[in-house]
């Protein structure tokens, strides 16, 4: 297990975002804090990094960042955003496993 204070890697964050989105078919979106909480007990300090990786994933069209159910640019919006897979991504990812 990694030390609590060690910064999570970009890959670890990306993998955790996808894992949380794929783990339960009833969950259509997650909060970025869900990702940070699942990575480290002292999660708050890692929120900016989680947001940064989520922004990269959104630019790469791996996920969508949404606010009130509508896709938004995470770097321009203020407020409680959520993350979700791009439509069709859940099925494609499950089929690959």
N, C-alpha and C positions, 0 to 999 in steps of 0.2 A: 504494500500500500504506500502511496506517495505521502510525503510529509504534508501536513495541513497547510503550511505557509508556502509551499512550492506552487509556483504559478502553473495552472493547467496549460497543456500544450494546445495549439490551434486544432490539431487533429482530435485530441481528447474532447474538446468542446464541440467540434463538428459531429463527431460520433455520438456524443450524448444528446445533442439536439435531434438527430435522426432517430436514435434509439427511443427517446421519449415520444416522438411523434408516431413511431411504428408499433410501440409496445401494446397499445390498447386501441382497437379499432373504434371504440366509442368516443375517443378523444380526438377532436378535429383540430385543436390548436393547444399550444402551451404558452405559458408566460416565460420570458427570459429568466426570471428568478427561479423557476422550476429547474432550469438547467444548472444555474449556479449552485443552488441548494443540493442538487444531487452530486455535484463534483467535490465540494468541500464544506465542512461544517461552518467555517468562517466565510460564508458565501458572499456577503455584501461587497467585499473588496474586489471580487472577480466580475461583478456586473458590467463594468465598462468593457472588459475583454469579451464577455459573452455577447454584448451588443455589437461590438466590432466584428466578431466572427459571423454573427447573424446577418449583419449588413453585407459582408462579403458573399455569404451563401445566397442572399436575396439577389445580389448583382449577378451571380452565376446561375440564377433561376433554379436553385435547389430547393428553396423555400420561399414563402411569401411572408412579409411582415404586414400585419393587419391592425387596424384601429376601428373599432365598432363594426367589424366584419368586412371592411373595405381595405384593399391593398394600399399601402403607403410607403413612402421613402423614409426609412428609419432615421436617416441622418437629418431630415428636415422636420419631422413631426415631434410634437410634445404630447405626452400623455401615456397611458397604459397600453402598450402594444402587446400583441400576441404573435406567435410564430405558427405557421402551418405549412404543410407540404403543398407544392404546386399541384393543381388538379391532375390526376393520373399518376402522380409520383408514388403514392402509397401502393397502388396496384403493381406498378413496375418494380418497386423495391422488394415487395413481398414475393413476386414471381422469381426474382433473381436468387432468392435464398434457398 
